[in-house]
Amino acid sequence: MEASTHIVIFSHGFGVYADDRGLFPDIISHLSSIKPIMVDYNRSEKASHTLFASTLEEQVYKLRNIYEEVRIKNSTSTIDLVCHSQGCVVAAMARLEGVRKTIFLAPPDDKFGRNIDEKIQDMLVRKMRPGTKILSDGSISYPRRDGSTTVIPMSYYDSRRGILPVSFYNALAGRTELLIVKATKDEVIGDADFTGLEPSVEVVRVDASHDFEGESRVYVSEKIKKQIGC
């Protein structure tokens, strides 16, 4: 990897590929003079369009390793983070040192680590889609709206138990300048409650869906461009 004066690392959400269903390439198209790095946390079989969800610990480990490699090869570069959904939790748990600015898009609140067994039942009953299966090892094979399949092992759900993201966000705010962009029409997370968040963390509300579709994606891209100065 060649040295760059400005590197932006992108941390994607749950059950998607590194491009976060096109969100990150769209953001990158608005940014100039940066070296984008999109981290891919999950294993996939592209022939069958199947993605295998990794545990939070595995994702944190991968982000740390990639980040350290980037720092070693680009010791004088400015490094920023742009994270979406669960990728915000992963970045906060990673406790990276030396990141200048971090932007969270639609991050989860403390409901993320609570009532995990109810969330599993929710997926298998209330939100079950045709084609959902429980595999022989206990993993859930879950069809996605885009025609792909996500296989979710029970170890993934176990890794979420008791994880309260707000405390991690507060710790992260002591290491980097942190901006949270909250989607007010978030159909995935709902109305996120950031009670207890450190006052130093700026929270911006945007009239948008969880994936910042339509005009809100342009707005958020321009907001990121202004925030990181590129």
C-alpha positions as CSV (number, residue, x, y, z in Angstrom):
1,M,0.0,0.0,0.0
2,E,1.4,3.3,-1.0
3,A,1.7,6.1,1.5
4,S,-1.1,8.6,1.5
5,T,-1.7,11.9,3.3
6,H,-5.3,11.2,4.1
7,I,-6.7,7.7,4.7
8,V,-10.3,7.0,5.5
9,I,-11.2,3.5,6.9
10,F,-14.8,2.4,6.4
11,S,-16.4,0.0,8.9
12,H,-19.6,-1.7,7.6
13,G,-22.8,-2.9,9.4
14,F,-24.2,-6.3,10.1
15,G,-24.7,-9.0,7.4
16,V,-23.4,-7.0,4.4
17,Y,-20.2,-6.9,2.3
18,A,-17.5,-4.3,2.7
19,D,-19.3,-1.7,0.6
20,D,-22.3,-1.7,2.9
21,R,-24.8,-2.2,0.1
22,G,-23.3,0.7,-1.9
23,L,-23.4,3.3,0.9
24,F,-19.7,3.6,1.2
25,P,-18.9,3.9,-2.5
26,D,-21.5,6.6,-2.7
27,I,-19.9,8.5,0.1
28,I,-16.4,8.0,-1.3
29,S,-17.6,9.5,-4.6
30,H,-18.1,12.8,-2.8
31,L,-14.6,12.8,-1.2
32,S,-11.4,13.9,-2.9
33,S,-7.7,13.3,-2.2
34,I,-8.3,10.3,0.1
35,K,-7.2,6.7,0.2
36,P,-10.4,4.7,1.1
37,I,-10.1,1.4,2.8
38,M,-13.2,-0.7,3.2
39,V,-12.9,-3.4,5.8
40,D,-14.7,-6.7,5.1
41,Y,-15.5,-8.4,8.3
42,N,-17.4,-11.5,7.1
43,R,-16.6,-14.7,5.1
44,S,-18.7,-15.1,2.0
45,E,-19.4,-17.5,-0.8
46,K,-20.1,-15.3,-3.8
47,A,-21.3,-18.1,-6.0
48,S,-24.2,-18.7,-3.8
49,H,-24.5,-15.1,-2.5
50,T,-24.1,-16.4,1.0
51,L,-22.4,-14.4,3.8
52,F,-21.4,-15.9,7.1
53,A,-21.6,-13.4,10.0
54,S,-18.5,-13.1,12.2
55,T,-18.6,-12.5,16.0
56,L,-17.9,-9.0,17.3
57,E,-14.6,-10.3,18.7
58,E,-13.5,-11.5,15.3
59,Q,-14.5,-8.2,13.7
60,V,-12.7,-6.1,16.3
61,Y,-9.6,-8.3,15.8
62,K,-9.7,-7.8,12.0
63,L,-10.2,-4.0,12.3
64,R,-7.3,-3.7,14.7
65,N,-5.0,-5.7,12.5
66,I,-5.9,-3.7,9.3
67,Y,-5.5,-0.4,11.2
68,E,-2.1,-1.3,12.6
69,E,-0.9,-2.4,9.2
70,V,-2.1,0.9,7.7
71,R,-0.4,2.9,10.4
72,I,2.9,1.2,10.0
73,K,2.9,1.7,6.2
74,N,1.6,5.3,6.4
75,S,3.2,6.6,9.6
76,T,2.7,10.3,8.6
77,S,-0.8,10.0,7.3
78,T,-4.0,11.4,8.7
79,I,-6.5,8.6,9.4
80,D,-10.2,9.0,9.8
81,L,-13.0,6.4,10.4
82,V,-16.5,6.3,8.8
83,C,-18.7,3.6,10.4
84,H,-22.2,2.5,9.8
85,S,-24.6,0.7,12.1
86,Q,-22.9,-2.3,13.9
87,G,-19.6,-1.1,12.4
88,C,-19.8,1.7,14.9
89,V,-19.9,-0.7,17.8
90,V,-16.9,-2.6,16.3
91,A,-14.9,0.5,15.9
92,A,-15.7,1.7,19.4
93,M,-14.7,-1.7,20.9
94,A,-11.4,-1.7,18.9
95,R,-10.1,1.3,20.9
96,L,-7.8,2.4,18.1
97,E,-5.1,4.9,18.9
98,G,-4.3,7.8,16.6
99,V,-7.5,8.2,14.7
100,R,-8.1,11.9,14.0
101,K,-11.9,12.0,13.4
102,T,-14.6,9.3,13.6
103,I,-18.1,9.5,12.1
104,F,-20.8,7.2,13.1
105,L,-23.8,6.7,10.8
106,A,-27.0,5.3,12.5
107,P,-25.1,3.7,15.4
108,P,-27.0,1.3,17.8
109,D,-27.8,2.3,21.3
110,D,-27.7,0.1,24.4
111,K,-30.6,-2.0,23.2
112,F,-27.9,-3.7,21.0
113,G,-26.7,-5.9,23.8
114,R,-30.0,-6.5,25.7
115,N,-32.6,-9.2,25.4
116,I,-30.6,-11.3,22.9
117,D,-32.8,-14.4,23.2
118,E,-35.8,-12.3,22.4
119,K,-34.0,-10.9,19.3
120,I,-33.3,-14.5,18.2
121,Q,-37.0,-15.5,18.6
122,D,-38.0,-12.3,16.9
123,M,-36.0,-13.3,13.8
124,L,-37.4,-16.8,13.9
125,V,-41.0,-15.9,14.5
126,R,-42.2,-12.3,14.1
127,K,-39.7,-11.2,11.4
128,M,-39.2,-14.6,9.8
129,R,-39.0,-14.5,6.0
130,P,-39.8,-17.4,3.7
131,G,-36.7,-19.5,3.4
132,T,-35.4,-19.0,6.9
133,K,-33.8,-22.2,8.2
134,I,-32.1,-23.4,11.4
135,L,-29.0,-25.3,10.2
136,S,-27.7,-28.5,11.8
137,D,-25.1,-26.5,13.9
138,G,-27.8,-24.2,15.2
139,S,-27.0,-21.3,12.9
140,I,-29.8,-19.3,11.3
141,S,-29.9,-19.1,7.5
142,Y,-31.7,-15.9,6.8
143,P,-32.7,-14.6,3.4
144,R,-32.1,-10.9,2.7
145,R,-34.1,-8.4,0.7
146,D,-31.4,-8.2,-2.0
147,G,-31.7,-11.9,-2.7
148,S,-28.6,-13.0,-0.7
149,T,-28.5,-15.1,2.4
150,T,-26.8,-14.4,5.7
151,V,-25.9,-17.3,7.9
152,I,-25.8,-16.3,11.6
153,P,-24.1,-18.6,14.1
154,M,-25.2,-18.6,17.8
155,S,-21.7,-17.4,18.7
156,Y,-22.5,-14.1,17.0
157,Y,-25.5,-13.5,19.2
158,D,-23.5,-14.6,22.2
159,S,-20.9,-12.0,21.4
160,R,-23.5,-9.3,21.6
161,R,-24.8,-10.2,25.1
162,G,-24.2,-7.4,27.6
163,I,-22.5,-5.1,25.1
164,L,-23.8,-1.6,25.9
165,P,-22.4,0.6,23.1
166,V,-22.9,4.0,24.7
167,S,-20.1,3.3,27.2
168,F,-17.8,2.3,24.4
169,Y,-18.7,5.5,22.5
170,N,-17.9,7.6,25.5
171,A,-14.5,5.9,25.8
172,L,-13.9,6.4,22.1
173,A,-14.7,10.1,22.5
174,G,-11.6,10.4,24.7
175,R,-9.4,9.2,21.8
176,T,-10.9,10.8,18.7
177,E,-13.2,13.6,17.7
178,L,-16.6,11.8,17.4
179,L,-19.6,12.8,15.3
180,I,-22.9,10.7,15.4
181,V,-25.4,11.0,12.6
182,K,-28.8,9.7,13.8
183,A,-31.3,8.7,11.2
184,T,-34.7,9.9,12.4
185,K,-36.6,7.3,10.3
186,D,-34.4,4.4,11.2
187,E,-36.5,1.2,10.5
188,V,-33.8,-1.1,11.8
189,I,-32.7,0.5,15.1
190,G,-35.7,2.6,15.8
191,D,-35.4,5.8,17.8
192,A,-31.9,5.4,19.3
193,D,-31.6,6.6,22.8
194,F,-28.1,8.1,23.5
195,T,-28.8,9.1,27.1
196,G,-25.5,9.2,29.0
197,L,-23.5,10.1,26.0
198,E,-20.6,12.5,26.7
199,P,-21.4,16.1,25.9
200,S,-18.3,16.3,23.7
201,V,-19.9,14.0,21.2
202,E,-21.8,15.9,18.5
203,V,-25.1,14.4,17.5
204,V,-26.7,15.4,14.2
205,R,-30.2,14.3,13.4
206,V,-31.0,13.6,9.7
207,D,-34.4,12.8,8.2
208,A,-33.3,9.4,6.8
209,S,-33.7,5.7,6.8
210,H,-31.1,3.4,8.3
211,D,-29.2,3.1,5.1
212,F,-29.5,6.9,4.3
213,E,-31.3,6.3,1.0
214,G,-32.2,9.0,-1.6
215,E,-31.4,12.6,-1.0
216,S,-30.3,12.0,2.6
217,R,-27.3,10.0,1.2
218,V,-26.1,13.1,-0.6
219,Y,-26.6,15.2,2.4
220,V,-24.6,12.8,4.7
221,S,-21.8,12.5,2.1
222,E,-21.4,16.2,2.0
223,K,-21.5,16.4,5.8
224,I,-18.7,13.8,6.0
225,K,-16.8,15.7,3.4
226,K,-17.0,18.9,5.4
227,Q,-16.2,17.1,8.7
228,I,-13.0,15.5,7.5
229,G,-12.0,18.3,5.3
230,C,-11.4,16.7,1.9
